[in-house]
Amino acid sequence: MRHARRQAAAARAPPPGGRRPRRRGAEAVHQVLWRRPDVVVLDLRMPYVDGISAIRQLADVEAPPRMLALTTFDTDEYLFGALQAGASGFLLKDSDPELLLEAVRALHRGHGLVDPQVTTRLIHRFARLSPASATSAQQRLTTRELEVLRHLARGLSNADIAEALTIEEGTVKTHVANLLRKLGLPTRVHAVIYAYEHGLAPRYSDT
């Protein structure tokens, strides 16, 4: 884990002497492809190749790293753009340093994390979308996997889902892993987005 964090930091750190490379975004992508870290923290405001473009490029490689988007700007463009491009997490730069470490650890474990300051907006934004048609992948989900997905969209933990469905927590973890694999999704965050996009989550009014 410590090695993964060092590699992630190296992908966004300045070279010796403190000077940033002129093509910072492109250099970040190059560093990640060279070092192959497990987790990458990417600033969304980089010249030439911005963070969202870098995330999109890295998401297309074989065995992509888990990517955490970091930004000063609390805007829908950055939040939804980063997650839809392939980021597994999103944090604001004024977040507590402990939350950053928690996010890196969560991504390394295969989970996702969105800054609590923007989670509510994320949910309501996707809750207002018209549901998309069911995909062939969605149709391969079992009844139990669909139940677990709906509970994920409500923001429940594995323990909460296990209690709600009267099953073991380990069984919930298996269902989550299976539904992520069947839907081709990298993390629980993307599963929540998928659930809202496809009408599998509680609907909220615009108010």
N, C-alpha and C positions, 0 to 999 in steps of 0.2 A: 504493500500500500504506500509506504513512504517513497519507494522507488517510482511508483506511478505519479505521485504528487510532484516529485522532483522533475519528472519528464514533462508533466503538464505545465509546470511553471516555466521550464526552459523554452517551451514553445512560444511563450509570450514575453520572455525576459529580454532586455537589451543586450547586445553583445558587449564584450569587454570594453571599458572606456565609457559606457553609458550611452552611446549613440544608438538611436533607433535606425534600422535599415530603411532606406528611402521607400522601398516598396513593402511596407510593413505587413499588409494583409497577405500578399503573395509569399513573403518570407515565412509567415506563420504556417501557411499550408505546407510549404517546403519542409519546415522543421518537423512538423507532425508526421509527414510521410517518411522522413528520414529516421526519426527517433521512435516512432510507433508507440506512443504512450497509451495507457488504458483510458485516461481521462484528460481532456483538454479544456482549459478555461480560455475563452475567446472574448476579447473586447469587441463589441459590435461597431464601434467607431474606429475603423482603421482606413488609412488612405489607400487608394488604387483598388484593392480588393477588400470590400467591407466585410464585417463579421458574418452577416447573413449569407453572403456569397461564399465565404470560406466554409461555413457550415455545410452549405449545399454541396460544395465540391468534395468535402471530406466524407459526407454521408454516402457518396457514390462509390467510394473505394471499397475494396474487399476487406471485410472485418474492420469496419470503421470504429474509431474511438468513441467513447461517450463524451458528449460535448456540452459544456456549461456556458451559456451566454451571459455576459456581464456588461452592464451598461449604466450610465448615469441617467438616461432618459426613460421616464416611465410613460411610454407611448404604446398604443396598440400596434403601430407599425413594427416596432422592434419586438414586442412580446409575441405576437402571433406569427410574425415573419420568421423569427428564430425557431419557434417550436415546429412550425410547418416545414421549415427547411431541414429539420432533423436534430435540433438540439434536444437533449434530454432534461435540461434544467435551465432556469432563468433567474438571475439575481440582479438586484440593483446594487450599485457600487457603495451605497451608504449602508448596506446591510451589515449586521454584526459580523466580525471576523469568524466567530464560532459557527455562524450559519454557513459561511463559505466552506469551512472545513467539513461541516455536516453534509453540505451539498456534494462535495468531492467524494466523500465516503459513500453517500447514497448512490451516486452514479457508478462508483466502482463496484458496488454490490448488484448493479443492474437495475436500480430504481431510478426514479426521476424526482426532481424537486423544483417547485416554483416559489418564488419569493412570496411570503404571506401577504405582503403589501399589495400584490396584484392578483392573488388567487381568486378572490371574489369576482373581479372584473372578467377574468378568464372564463369562469363558469357561466356568468350571465351572458357574455358575448356568444358563446357557443350554444347556450340554451335558447337564444333567439333565432338560431338558424332553422330553416326549413329542413326537415330530415331528408337525407339522401336515400336513394334506393338501397335495399339490402344487397350486399356484395356476395359473390359466390363463396368467398372466404367466411363471411358471417354465417352463411347457411350451413357451414360445416361445424359450427359451434354446437355443442350439446346443450340441452336445456339447463343443466347445472352451470355450465360455463357462461351462458347468457345471464343467469341470475347473478353470478359473481361479477360479471362486467357491469351490470346495473348498479350493484352495490359499490363497486370501485368508483363509478361516476358520482356517487353520493359522497365520496371522500372518506369511506370507511377503511380502516386498517384491516389487515388479515385477521387479527383477533376479533374485531367487531363483526366481520363477515362470517367468521366461524360461529360466533354466538347467534347471529341472525338466522343462519341456515342450519344450526344445530349439527355442525360437522367439525372435524378436527382442523386446527390451524394449518397443520402440514398438508391436509387435503386442499385447503384453500390455496396454498402456495403452488401446489401441483396444477390446479385449475387455472391460476393466473398465468403460470408458465405456458400451459397448453394454449390458452386463448391468445396470448401474445404471439406465439409461434404461428398459429393458424391465420391470424390477421396480419402477420408480417410487421408487427409493431415492436419498437425497441424497449419501451418502458411503460410503466403504469400511467405516466402523464399522457402519453400518446393514446393509451387505451381510453382514458377519460375523454380526450378530445374526440376520438373515434365514436364513443358512445353518444356524445352530444350531436355530432354531425349526422348520425344515423338513427336518431330518435330512440335511443335505448337508455336515455337518462331522464330524470325528472325535468319537467318543463317549468320555466319561471316566466312571470310576466315581465314586461319592459320596465315596470316601475320598481 
